[in-house]
Every structure is written in C-alpha cells, then in structure tokens.
Amino acid sequence: MNIHVVQQGETIQSIAALYSIPVELIFLINGIAASGYLVPGQTIVIAFPEKTYIVQNGDTLLDIADKNGVTVLELLRNNPFLADRQYIYPGETLIISYGKKIRKVTTNGYASAYISRDTLRKTLPYLTYLSVLGYRVTGNGEVADIDDTEILQLSKAYGVTPLLIINTLSTLGQTNVENAFTILNNEANMDRLIDNLVVILKKKGYYGINITYELLSSLALSAYENFNTKAYNRFKKEGLFFLVTISPSILFTATGITFEKINYSKIATQSDELVILNYLWGSYLGPPAPIASIAKINEFLDYLSPMVLPEKLVLGLPLIAYDWELPYTVGISKASSLSLDSAIALAKESNANIQFDETSQTPFYTYNTQTTGIPIEHVVWFVDARSMDASMKIITDRGLSGSSLWNIMQFVPQLWAVINTQFEIEHIPETI
C-alpha cells in the first residue's frame, strides 16, 4: 500500500497511470465522488491486489469464496461496493486478496443504534467489536433503555462482537457531573447500576461492556478505582468482557498542550482491555490544534507503558474535522465539527491547498469567509490516510491490541483501505 499526496494539476487518470493501476480501483478504494475532482494536498490510497477474480455466469459470493479459499467476509472487505448490491454480474472483477498481512489487530467501532443500515452493513466486515451508544445512566444507577434489536442482530450476522457503552454523557457529549459523582459516592447506587447492566447485557446478548470514565482525575481517582474494582469483579463473575475507555485529561498551558499525570495501574489491571480515546463531538471550545497528534499520543503512551501491558492497550482514533474561526479567544471561540468528506469538500469549495503537520501527522488548511465585507480567517484540522497509517504504525511498533474508531456513523473508505490492505482483522469466538 502507498499513500499518494495529490499535487497541483494531477487527476485520477494521471495518478492511475503513475502507479499502473486501473482508474476504477482508485475510485473503489478511496470512495471519491464521481466528479473525481482532487484537492492539492489530498491523500489517495494506492493498493495493489495480489489476486483478483472475474465473475462467471451463475457465480455467487459463497461460490467465489470457496473457489479461492477465502471467506465471504473477506470478499466484502476487499470489495466494499458489494454492500450496496443485491447481485454480482458476469464479467466484473472482484479483489480476492491483498497479499501477506503484517499481523492481526482488533478494531472497535462506536455507533448509535440509529446508524444508517447501509453504512452499518458496509462497515461491519471490518470490525472486531461494535460499541453501541445510547444507554444513559441516572444518578441512582438506573439505565435508560434503547431499541438496539436490529443493530445487535446485524452485528452478530457479520460475526462482530457487540459491546454496550455506558457513560453519563448527554446527547451533545456533555458530561453530567452530578450523575457521575452521585453514583461514585454511593455504594447502593453503584450496586444498582452494576446489577442493571448485567441484566441488560444478559437479556440482549451483549458480549460485554465498554465503560467510559470521562471525569477521571487525580482527585477523583480513588472513587473511580473503587467503582472499577466492584464492576470488574462482578462482570468477570458473570463471564462478561470488561473494556474500559479512558480519556486523558488534557491541560492547556502557556507552553502548549500536555496531560494530567494519573496512575492508571489499578484500573488497567482490573480490565480486559484499556482504550485510550478522547471523544470529540459536534463542537469544541479548545484552541486550534491537531485532531489526533501522533507526537502527543506517543508521549502519553511512553508515560503509560510502565503501568499497562501493551497487548491490553487499544489506541483510539477520532474520525472528525474541526473548523475554527480566527483569531481564537479563550472561553468565547468554538470550533464546529465536519465529517472528513465535508472537510475535503470545503477545501475544494474554498480553493484551499491542504498542508501537513509532520510532528502531529495531521493535515490542515486555512480559508476565508466574508461577513459584511470583512474577511474572517478559518483553520480546519482533520485526519487523513497519513494520520490513519501513522496510528496503525504505533499499534504495530508498540505491540498494542488494535484500534478504536470514534465514530463509524459515516463510512470512511480510506480508513478501511489502510487497515484492510495491511492487517488481518481479528474476530472473537461466540462464547467467552
């Protein structure tokens, strides 16, 4: 796999000729709009199939998989357009394989129960776990139910392991501090919450839980450790998987961005896996900065490594863009979120050239808008194939378990191309 950075004047056709691959393959792998318009600085994933197959009359996906010694899921991963189809057609070419993979990894995708079913079907072949959002906790330990029947049925049909996410966030991603600490400071509320969760997991057929600690700090650490110990022991007794997501407490200082030094050892020991992920939502009050800085991730992992075995660690990657209006004013300025496709479309519309920050391994660009004749500068930070590949290199180099994707509500073709062409996606047996 190569990652090509578009230069001024290049087209899909010229890039295809440069790498001696079909134009259709570039469209397939990158999910580029039919217009094929490219933005300077945009990334194009170039992949070279090891084996292809031309569909014959009467073929089915199962027939093709059997003939070529692969699974139907592998065919769906290598040919994502099949998720939009009811039929395959004689004469069309399917990708059978991409050659030797670096290693196995786990992938965990976060999604609400209302995710588009088309998007879900396209994404499921690439997932180990599906973490289902929507369950919310009250201060007395009650859990608001959701209709997740269909999403659970689909995930299991694709051999994907469902996890239930629990947090005290609002629908806008705002933490309910009162609820969180009402639970943490009351043993009866803790017990009630854990009991309720076990009932839901068993009733609905979840494999386990993905529990998020949004307010973890040095001051609150002992309360979280107490709850985590109680929850871990109960979930393991019930034969359920226990995944913990921690969001490093980010600190903005005069000299830059850093994180609070917290001892995660006890929580890490009492969990099956630990996800490192900062949730990014529809808006953001922090200053303009890379979405997911590889340099900062490595710095945090260096700090964390004496506390946690690498094979228990999962690296989170936010799949989002933020648009800041400049100049930034603390407490007033607010960034608005964009999808990754929208970030590219905005760069195209604004005639912006996408630049790349080597330290953070993330792209950005600037553009101007007009309000009553006064130009207003904006900066957009996002992630692209280079960021995704750099994240996967950390996982490989450090021996981490895999990647956690926030979120999968939209299909991101380049992400799955980067992962699928280089790694084998692990699947969990149906029973623990």
C-alpha positions as CSV (number, residue, x, y, z in Angstrom):
1,M,0.0,0.0,0.0
2,N,1.2,3.5,-0.8
3,I,-0.3,6.9,0.1
4,H,-0.1,9.4,-2.7
5,V,-0.4,13.1,-1.9
6,V,-2.1,15.0,-4.7
7,Q,-0.1,17.7,-6.5
8,Q,-1.4,20.7,-8.4
9,G,-2.8,19.6,-11.7
10,E,-3.0,15.9,-11.0
11,T,-6.1,13.9,-11.9
12,I,-7.4,10.4,-11.0
13,Q,-6.3,9.4,-14.5
14,S,-2.7,10.7,-14.2
15,I,-2.3,9.1,-10.7
16,A,-3.6,5.8,-12.0
17,A,-1.1,5.9,-14.9
18,L,1.7,6.8,-12.5
19,Y,1.1,3.6,-10.5
20,S,-0.1,1.5,-13.4
21,I,-3.4,0.6,-11.8
22,P,-7.0,0.9,-13.1
23,V,-8.8,4.2,-12.5
24,E,-11.7,2.2,-11.2
25,L,-9.5,0.8,-8.4
26,I,-8.7,4.3,-7.1
27,F,-12.4,5.2,-7.0
28,L,-13.2,1.9,-5.2
29,I,-10.5,2.2,-2.6
30,N,-10.9,5.9,-1.8
31,G,-14.6,6.4,-2.3
32,I,-14.0,9.5,-4.3
33,A,-17.0,11.3,-5.7
34,A,-18.0,10.6,-9.3
35,S,-16.6,14.0,-10.4
36,G,-13.1,12.8,-9.5
37,Y,-12.1,16.4,-8.6
38,L,-9.0,16.4,-6.4
39,V,-7.6,19.0,-3.9
40,P,-3.9,19.7,-3.8
41,G,-2.6,18.0,-0.6
42,Q,-5.4,15.4,-0.5
43,T,-4.4,11.8,0.1
44,I,-5.1,8.9,-2.3
45,V,-4.6,5.3,-1.0
46,I,-2.9,3.2,-3.7
47,A,-3.3,-0.5,-3.2
48,F,-2.1,-3.4,-5.3
49,P,-4.3,-6.5,-5.2
50,E,-2.5,-9.8,-5.1
51,K,-5.3,-11.8,-6.6
52,T,-8.5,-10.9,-8.5
53,Y,-11.3,-12.9,-10.0
54,I,-13.6,-12.3,-12.9
55,V,-17.2,-13.2,-12.1
56,Q,-18.7,-16.0,-14.2
57,N,-22.3,-16.8,-15.1
58,G,-24.0,-18.5,-12.1
59,D,-21.4,-17.4,-9.5
60,T,-22.4,-16.5,-6.0
61,L,-20.2,-14.8,-3.4
62,L,-20.1,-18.1,-1.5
63,D,-19.0,-20.0,-4.7
64,I,-16.3,-17.4,-5.3
65,A,-15.1,-17.5,-1.7
66,D,-14.9,-21.3,-1.8
67,K,-13.1,-21.4,-5.1
68,N,-10.4,-19.0,-3.9
69,G,-10.0,-20.2,-0.3
70,V,-11.3,-17.1,1.4
71,T,-14.4,-16.2,3.3
72,V,-17.4,-14.1,2.2
73,L,-16.4,-11.5,4.8
74,E,-13.0,-11.2,3.1
75,L,-14.7,-10.6,-0.2
76,L,-16.9,-7.9,1.4
77,R,-13.9,-6.2,3.0
78,N,-11.9,-6.2,-0.3
79,N,-14.9,-5.1,-2.4
80,P,-16.9,-2.6,-0.2
81,F,-19.2,-1.7,-3.1
82,L,-20.8,-5.2,-2.7
83,A,-22.6,-3.9,0.4
84,D,-24.7,-1.7,-1.8
85,R,-25.6,-4.5,-4.2
86,Q,-28.1,-7.4,-4.3
87,Y,-26.3,-9.0,-7.2
88,I,-22.9,-9.6,-8.8
89,Y,-22.6,-9.5,-12.6
90,P,-20.6,-11.7,-15.0
91,G,-17.5,-10.0,-16.3
92,E,-16.9,-7.7,-13.3
93,T,-13.6,-8.1,-11.4
94,L,-13.5,-8.8,-7.6
95,I,-10.5,-8.4,-5.4
96,I,-9.7,-11.7,-3.7
97,S,-6.7,-10.7,-1.6
98,Y,-4.1,-8.1,-1.0
99,G,-1.2,-10.4,0.0
100,K,0.6,-11.0,3.2
101,K,-0.6,-9.0,6.3
102,I,1.6,-7.5,8.9
103,R,-0.3,-9.0,11.9
104,K,-3.7,-9.5,13.4
105,V,-5.4,-6.4,15.0
106,T,-8.7,-5.8,16.7
107,T,-11.0,-3.0,15.5
108,N,-13.7,-1.4,17.6
109,G,-16.3,0.9,16.0
110,Y,-18.5,3.3,18.0
111,A,-22.1,3.8,16.7
112,S,-25.5,4.8,17.8
113,A,-28.4,2.4,17.3
114,Y,-29.8,4.7,14.7
115,I,-26.8,4.4,12.4
116,S,-27.8,4.1,8.7
117,R,-28.2,0.4,7.9
118,D,-26.4,0.9,4.6
119,T,-23.4,2.4,6.4
120,L,-23.5,-0.3,9.1
121,R,-23.6,-3.2,6.5
122,K,-20.6,-1.6,4.7
123,T,-18.6,-1.2,7.9
124,L,-19.3,-4.4,9.8
125,P,-17.0,-6.7,7.8
126,Y,-14.0,-4.6,9.1
127,L,-14.9,-4.8,12.8
128,T,-14.0,-7.0,15.7
129,Y,-16.2,-5.1,18.1
130,L,-19.2,-2.8,17.7
131,S,-19.7,-0.5,20.7
132,V,-23.3,0.6,20.8
133,L,-24.0,4.1,22.1
134,G,-27.3,5.4,23.6
135,Y,-27.6,3.8,27.0
136,R,-27.5,6.6,29.7
137,V,-27.2,6.4,33.4
138,T,-29.1,8.3,36.1
139,G,-27.6,9.3,39.4
140,N,-29.4,6.5,41.3
141,G,-28.0,3.8,39.0
142,E,-30.9,3.3,36.6
143,V,-30.1,2.8,32.9
144,A,-32.3,4.3,30.2
145,D,-33.1,1.5,27.6
146,I,-32.8,1.9,23.8
147,D,-34.1,-0.1,20.9
148,D,-31.0,-1.9,19.7
149,T,-32.5,-5.2,18.5
150,E,-31.7,-4.7,14.8
151,I,-28.2,-3.4,15.3
152,L,-27.4,-6.4,17.5
153,Q,-28.9,-8.8,15.0
154,L,-26.8,-7.3,12.2
155,S,-23.6,-7.3,14.1
156,K,-23.9,-10.9,15.1
157,A,-24.9,-11.9,11.5
158,Y,-21.5,-10.5,10.4
159,G,-19.6,-12.2,13.2
160,V,-19.0,-8.9,15.0
161,T,-18.9,-8.8,18.8
162,P,-21.3,-6.3,20.4
163,L,-20.4,-4.2,23.4
164,L,-22.6,-1.9,25.3
165,I,-21.2,1.6,26.0
166,I,-22.1,3.2,29.3
167,N,-21.4,6.8,30.2
168,T,-23.1,9.8,31.8
169,L,-22.9,12.0,28.6
170,S,-25.7,13.9,27.2
171,T,-26.7,13.6,23.5
172,L,-24.4,16.6,22.9
173,G,-21.4,14.9,24.6
174,Q,-21.6,17.0,27.7
175,T,-20.8,15.1,31.0
176,N,-23.4,15.1,33.7
177,V,-21.1,15.7,36.6
178,E,-23.8,15.3,39.2
179,N,-24.9,11.9,37.9
180,A,-21.4,10.6,37.8
181,F,-20.4,11.6,41.3
182,T,-23.8,10.6,42.8
183,I,-23.0,7.1,41.6
184,L,-19.3,7.1,42.6
185,N,-20.0,8.3,46.1
186,N,-22.9,5.9,47.0
187,E,-22.3,2.2,47.3
188,A,-26.0,1.4,46.8
189,N,-26.2,3.4,43.6
190,M,-23.0,1.6,42.3
191,D,-24.5,-1.8,43.1
192,R,-27.8,-0.9,41.5
193,L,-26.0,0.3,38.3
194,I,-23.9,-2.8,38.0
195,D,-26.9,-5.1,38.7
196,N,-29.0,-3.3,36.0
197,L,-26.1,-3.5,33.5
198,V,-25.7,-7.2,34.0
199,V,-29.4,-7.8,33.4
200,I,-29.4,-5.8,30.2
201,L,-26.3,-7.5,28.8
202,K,-27.6,-10.9,29.5
203,K,-31.1,-10.2,28.2
204,K,-29.9,-8.6,25.0
205,G,-27.0,-10.9,24.3
206,Y,-24.1,-8.4,24.6
207,Y,-20.6,-9.9,24.9
208,G,-19.6,-7.3,27.5
209,I,-19.3,-3.6,28.3
210,N,-17.3,-0.6,27.2
211,I,-17.4,1.7,30.2
212,T,-16.1,5.3,29.8
213,Y,-14.5,7.3,32.6
214,E,-15.0,10.9,31.4
215,L,-14.0,12.7,34.7
216,L,-11.0,10.7,35.7
217,S,-8.5,12.9,37.5
218,S,-6.0,12.6,40.4
219,L,-8.6,14.0,42.8
220,A,-11.3,11.5,41.7
221,L,-9.0,8.5,41.1
222,S,-9.8,6.6,44.3
223,A,-13.6,6.8,43.6
224,Y,-13.1,5.5,40.1
225,E,-10.8,2.7,41.3
226,N,-13.4,1.6,43.8
227,F,-16.2,1.5,41.3
228,N,-14.0,-0.2,38.7
229,T,-12.9,-2.9,41.1
230,K,-16.5,-3.6,42.1
231,A,-17.7,-3.6,38.5
232,Y,-14.8,-5.7,37.1
233,N,-15.2,-8.4,39.7
234,R,-19.0,-8.7,39.1
235,F,-18.7,-8.7,35.3
236,K,-15.9,-11.4,35.3
237,K,-18.0,-13.5,37.7
238,E,-20.8,-13.3,35.1
239,G,-18.5,-14.2,32.3
240,L,-18.7,-10.8,30.6
241,F,-16.0,-8.8,28.8
242,F,-14.9,-5.7,30.6
243,L,-13.4,-2.9,28.4
244,V,-12.5,0.5,29.9
245,T,-12.2,3.7,27.8
246,I,-10.1,6.5,29.4
247,S,-9.9,10.0,28.1
248,P,-6.6,11.5,29.1
249,S,-7.2,14.8,31.0
250,I,-5.8,17.4,28.6
251,L,-4.2,20.5,30.0
252,F,-3.6,23.7,28.1
253,T,-0.6,25.6,29.4
254,A,1.3,28.7,28.2
255,T,3.9,26.4,26.7
256,G,1.5,24.0,24.9
257,I,-0.8,21.1,25.4
258,T,0.0,18.4,27.9
259,F,-1.9,15.8,30.0
260,E,-2.5,15.2,33.7
261,K,-0.2,12.6,35.2
262,I,-2.6,9.9,36.7
263,N,-1.7,6.4,37.9
264,Y,-3.8,4.1,35.8
265,S,-2.2,0.9,37.1
266,K,-5.1,-0.4,39.2
267,I,-7.8,0.4,36.6
268,A,-5.6,-1.2,33.8
269,T,-5.1,-4.4,35.9
270,Q,-8.8,-4.7,36.5
271,S,-9.9,-4.5,32.9
272,D,-9.7,-6.9,29.9
273,E,-8.5,-4.1,27.7
274,L,-8.0,-0.3,28.0
275,V,-8.9,2.1,25.2
276,I,-7.1,5.5,25.0
277,L,-9.6,7.9,23.3
278,N,-10.6,11.5,23.6
279,Y,-14.2,11.8,22.4
280,L,-14.8,14.7,20.0
281,W,-18.3,15.9,19.5
282,G,-20.2,18.5,17.5
283,S,-18.4,21.5,18.9
284,Y,-15.2,22.2,20.8
285,L,-14.1,25.1,23.0
286,G,-10.3,24.3,23.0
287,P,-7.8,26.2,20.9
288,P,-7.0,25.2,17.2
289,A,-4.8,22.1,17.3
290,P,-4.3,18.8,15.5
291,I,-7.2,16.4,15.9
292,A,-5.0,13.4,17.0
293,S,-1.4,14.3,17.3
294,I,0.9,11.3,16.8
295,A,3.6,13.1,18.9
296,K,1.3,13.6,21.8
297,I,-0.1,10.0,21.6
298,N,3.5,8.7,21.7
299,E,4.2,10.9,24.7
300,F,1.2,9.6,26.6
301,L,2.0,6.0,25.7
302,D,5.5,6.5,27.0
303,Y,4.1,7.6,30.3
304,L,1.5,4.8,30.3
305,S,3.8,1.9,29.3
306,P,5.1,1.0,32.8
307,M,1.5,0.7,34.0
308,V,-0.2,-1.3,31.3
309,L,0.8,-4.3,29.2
310,P,0.9,-3.3,25.6
311,E,-1.3,-6.1,24.5
312,K,-4.1,-4.8,26.7
313,L,-4.0,-1.3,25.1
314,V,-6.2,-0.2,22.3
315,L,-5.5,3.1,20.5
316,G,-8.4,5.4,19.7
317,L,-8.6,7.5,16.6
318,P,-11.2,10.3,16.2
319,L,-12.6,10.4,12.6
320,I,-13.6,14.0,12.6
321,A,-12.6,17.5,11.4
322,Y,-12.9,20.9,13.3
323,D,-13.3,24.3,11.8
324,W,-12.1,27.2,13.9
325,E,-12.8,30.9,13.3
326,L,-9.7,33.0,13.9
327,P,-8.4,34.7,16.0
328,Y,-9.1,32.3,18.8
329,T,-10.4,33.8,22.0
330,V,-10.4,31.6,25.2
331,G,-13.9,31.0,26.5
332,I,-15.6,32.5,23.5
333,S,-14.3,30.8,20.3
334,K,-15.8,27.5,19.5
335,A,-14.9,25.0,16.7
336,S,-17.6,23.3,14.6
337,S,-17.3,19.7,13.6
338,L,-17.2,18.4,10.0
339,S,-17.1,15.0,8.5
340,L,-13.9,14.0,6.8
341,D,-15.6,14.2,3.4
342,S,-17.0,17.6,4.2
343,A,-13.6,18.8,5.2
344,I,-12.3,17.9,1.7
345,A,-15.3,19.4,0.0
346,L,-14.8,22.6,1.9
347,A,-11.2,22.8,0.9
348,K,-12.3,22.3,-2.7
349,E,-15.0,25.0,-2.4
350,S,-12.6,27.4,-0.8
351,N,-9.7,26.7,-3.3
352,A,-7.5,25.8,-0.3
353,N,-4.3,23.8,-0.5
354,I,-4.2,21.1,2.2
355,Q,-1.0,21.3,4.2
356,F,0.5,18.7,6.5
357,D,2.0,19.0,10.0
358,E,4.8,16.4,10.2
359,T,5.0,16.4,14.0
360,S,1.4,15.6,14.6
361,Q,1.0,13.7,11.3
362,T,-2.3,15.5,10.6
363,P,-3.5,17.7,7.7
364,F,-4.9,21.3,7.9
365,Y,-5.8,24.2,5.7
366,T,-6.9,27.8,6.0
367,Y,-9.6,29.7,4.2
368,N,-11.5,33.0,4.4
369,T,-15.2,33.9,4.6
370,Q,-16.8,37.3,4.3
371,T,-19.1,38.9,6.9
372,T,-20.4,42.4,6.0
373,G,-17.3,42.8,3.7
374,I,-14.8,41.9,6.4
375,P,-12.7,38.8,5.7
376,I,-12.7,36.2,8.5
377,E,-9.9,33.6,8.5
378,H,-10.6,30.0,9.4
379,V,-8.4,27.0,10.1
380,V,-9.5,23.4,9.6
381,W,-7.7,20.4,11.2
382,F,-8.7,16.8,10.3
383,V,-7.2,13.4,9.8
384,D,-6.4,11.6,6.5
385,A,-4.8,8.4,5.3
386,R,-1.4,9.5,6.5
387,S,-2.8,10.1,10.1
388,M,-4.6,6.7,9.9
389,D,-1.4,4.9,8.8
390,A,0.7,6.6,11.4
391,S,-1.8,5.4,14.1
392,M,-1.6,1.9,12.8
393,K,2.2,2.1,12.8
394,I,2.1,2.9,16.6
395,I,-0.1,-0.1,17.1
396,T,2.4,-2.3,15.2
397,D,5.6,-0.8,16.7
398,R,4.3,-0.9,20.3
399,G,2.5,-4.2,20.1
400,L,-0.9,-2.8,21.0
401,S,-4.1,-4.8,20.6
402,G,-5.7,-2.7,17.9
403,S,-7.7,0.4,17.1
404,S,-10.9,2.0,18.4
405,L,-12.7,4.3,15.8
406,W,-14.7,7.3,17.0
407,N,-17.0,7.1,15.3
408,I,-18.4,4.9,12.4
409,M,-21.6,6.8,11.8
410,Q,-20.2,7.6,8.3
411,F,-18.2,5.2,6.1
412,V,-14.6,6.2,5.7
413,P,-13.2,4.2,2.7
414,Q,-9.6,5.3,3.2
415,L,-9.5,4.2,6.8
416,W,-10.6,0.7,6.0
417,A,-8.3,0.5,3.0
418,V,-5.3,1.4,5.2
419,I,-6.3,-1.2,7.7
420,N,-7.6,-4.0,5.4
421,T,-4.7,-4.0,3.0
422,Q,-2.1,-4.3,5.7
423,F,-3.7,-6.1,8.7
424,E,-5.8,-9.2,9.4
425,I,-8.9,-8.2,11.4
426,E,-9.4,-10.4,14.5
427,H,-12.8,-12.0,15.3
428,I,-13.8,-13.2,18.7
429,P,-15.4,-16.6,19.3
430,E,-19.1,-16.5,20.0
431,T,-18.6,-17.6,23.6
432,I,-16.1,-16.4,26.2
